Amino acid sequence: MSATRMGRINEEIQRTLSELIRTVKDPRVHGLLSITAVDTTADLKYAKVYVSSLDQSDMKEVLKGLKSASGYLRRELGHTLSLRSTPELTFLQDDSMVKGAHILQVMEDLDREGRL
């Protein structure tokens, strides 16, 4: 499968899941969540969904809630997208925003000290 098609499929899954997460009724899935990336295997059997939240304190509970709701999300994803098979969803924490904020803070500290 071409890289362009896989990229479009990943983007479409990301967009659709971003909308569907708001409909999850599990109380553990709360707060401002964003799907930062989706990585689907070439055979469309599995998809890693990277999730980020502003409130990182209870991210483990949010991921448990998303894992619990993965059947619902997969079913709704299958109804929305016209794929041969709907991938099995695995939710992972994406802490790239936290790491980026830390790097920015270090750079600002270095700039204030006159090292940068």
C-alpha positions in Angstrom: 0.0 0.0 0.0 1.4 3.4 -0.9 2.7 5.7 1.8 0.3 8.5 0.5 -2.7 6.2 1.0 -1.6 5.1 4.4 -1.1 8.8 5.4 -4.6 9.6 4.3 -6.1 6.6 6.1 -4.2 7.6 9.3 -5.4 11.2 9.0 -9.0 10.1 8.5 -8.9 7.7 11.5 -7.4 10.5 13.6 -10.1 13.0 12.6 -12.9 10.6 13.1 -11.6 9.4 16.5 -11.2 13.0 17.6 -14.9 13.5 17.1 -15.9 10.1 18.5 -14.0 10.5 21.8 -16.4 13.3 22.8 -19.3 10.7 22.7 -17.6 8.2 25.0 -19.7 7.9 28.2 -17.0 6.4 30.4 -16.3 8.8 33.3 -12.6 8.1 33.1 -12.5 9.7 29.7 -12.7 13.4 30.5 -10.9 16.6 30.1 -9.4 18.1 26.9 -8.1 15.1 25.0 -6.5 15.3 21.6 -5.4 12.5 19.2 -1.9 13.6 18.1 -1.2 10.7 15.7 -2.4 7.4 14.4 0.0 4.7 13.1 -1.8 1.9 11.2 -0.2 -1.3 10.1 -0.1 -1.9 6.3 -2.7 -4.7 6.5 -5.1 -2.3 8.4 -5.5 -4.8 11.3 -4.0 -2.7 14.1 -3.7 1.0 14.8 -1.7 2.7 17.5 -3.6 5.9 18.6 -1.5 8.5 20.4 -3.5 10.5 22.9 -2.4 13.7 24.7 -4.1 15.7 27.4 -3.5 19.0 29.1 -4.0 17.3 32.5 -1.3 14.6 32.6 -2.1 13.7 36.3 -4.7 11.0 35.5 -3.7 10.0 32.0 -3.4 6.3 33.1 -7.1 6.3 34.0 -8.0 8.0 30.7 -6.1 5.4 28.8 -8.0 2.6 30.7 -11.3 4.3 29.9 -10.3 4.5 26.2 -9.3 0.8 26.2 -12.6 0.0 27.7 -14.4 2.0 25.1 -12.3 0.7 22.2 -15.0 -1.7 21.0 -17.5 1.1 20.7 -15.0 3.4 19.0 -14.0 0.7 16.6 -17.6 -0.1 15.7 -18.4 3.6 15.1 -15.2 4.0 13.1 -16.2 1.1 10.9 -19.6 2.7 10.3 -18.0 6.0 9.3 -15.0 4.8 7.2 -15.3 2.5 4.2 -12.3 0.3 4.8 -12.0 -3.4 4.1 -11.3 -4.1 7.8 -11.5 -1.7 10.8 -8.3 -1.8 12.7 -8.1 -2.9 16.3 -7.3 0.2 18.4 -4.5 0.5 20.9 -4.3 3.8 22.9 -0.9 5.1 23.9 0.1 8.2 25.9 1.8 10.9 23.8 3.9 13.1 26.0 5.6 15.0 23.2 3.9 18.2 24.2 5.3 17.9 27.8 8.8 17.2 26.4 8.5 20.1 24.0 7.5 22.4 26.9 10.4 21.2 28.9 12.9 21.8 26.1 11.4 25.3 25.6 11.8 26.0 29.3 15.5 24.9 29.3 16.2 27.1 26.3 14.6 30.1 28.0 16.6 29.4 31.2 19.8 29.2 29.1 18.9 32.4 27.3 18.3 34.3 30.6 21.7 33.1 31.8 23.3 34.4 28.6 24.5 31.0 27.4 22.4 30.8 24.3 
